[in-house]
Amino acid sequence: MKLTTVCLAFALAATAGSALAAEAAPAKHLSKQQNRMSVCSKGAHAKALKGSEYRTYMRTCLKSDKAKSTASAASQAPAKAPAAR
């Protein structure tokens, strides 16, 4: 009985640990287009747009230079400093 309980507890702990590790996956790098979509989508949701208004806003926003510059700035990682020699 004790052996069964110990084995069951070990199996549950191992399963829970692997499930938590799977959820903590690192965020993937977004492309410029994905960043633009994100910026525009946040703007549309902030204005509570829905349906055709949302689609029109997204279309206009994605074509605008402001969304492109904001998204490209967000997608660029800070440059690494040169290694000291």
C-alpha positions in Angstrom: 0.0 0.0 0.0 2.8 2.4 0.9 4.7 1.5 -2.2 1.6 2.2 -4.4 1.0 5.6 -2.7 4.7 6.6 -3.2 4.7 5.6 -6.8 1.4 7.4 -7.5 2.8 10.6 -5.8 6.0 10.4 -7.8 4.1 10.0 -11.1 1.8 12.9 -10.3 4.8 15.1 -9.4 6.6 14.2 -12.5 3.6 14.9 -14.7 2.8 18.2 -13.1 6.4 19.3 -13.4 6.6 18.6 -17.1 3.3 20.3 -17.7 4.5 23.5 -16.0 7.8 23.4 -17.9 5.8 23.2 -21.2 3.8 26.3 -20.3 7.0 28.3 -19.6 8.2 28.2 -23.2 10.0 31.3 -24.3 8.2 33.8 -26.5 9.0 33.6 -30.1 10.3 36.5 -32.1 7.6 38.2 -34.2 8.1 39.3 -37.8 7.7 42.9 -38.8 4.2 42.2 -40.2 3.2 40.4 -37.0 4.4 43.4 -35.0 2.4 45.8 -37.2 -0.7 43.6 -36.8 -0.2 43.6 -33.0 0.2 47.4 -32.8 -2.9 48.0 -35.0 -5.0 45.5 -33.2 -4.2 47.0 -29.8 -5.3 50.4 -31.2 -8.5 49.0 -32.6 -9.3 47.2 -29.3 -8.5 50.4 -27.4 -11.2 52.2 -29.5 -13.6 49.2 -29.0 -14.1 48.8 -32.7 -15.9 45.7 -34.1 -17.0 44.3 -37.4 -16.5 46.5 -40.5 -15.2 49.4 -38.4 -12.5 47.1 -37.1 -11.6 45.8 -40.6 -11.4 49.3 -42.0 -9.3 50.6 -39.1 -6.9 47.6 -39.5 -6.6 48.1 -43.2 -5.8 51.8 -42.8 -3.5 51.3 -39.9 -1.5 48.5 -41.6 -1.0 50.8 -44.6 0.1 53.8 -42.5 3.7 54.7 -42.0 3.2 55.2 -38.2 2.3 51.5 -37.7 5.3 50.4 -39.8 7.7 52.6 -37.9 6.3 51.5 -34.5 6.4 47.9 -35.5 9.9 48.0 -36.9 11.2 49.7 -33.8 9.6 47.0 -31.7 11.0 44.2 -33.7 14.6 45.4 -33.7 16.6 43.9 -30.8 19.1 46.1 -29.1 22.5 45.8 -30.7 25.1 43.8 -28.8 28.2 45.7 -27.5 31.4 44.5 -29.2 33.3 42.0 -27.1 36.3 43.4 -25.2 39.6 42.0 -26.4 
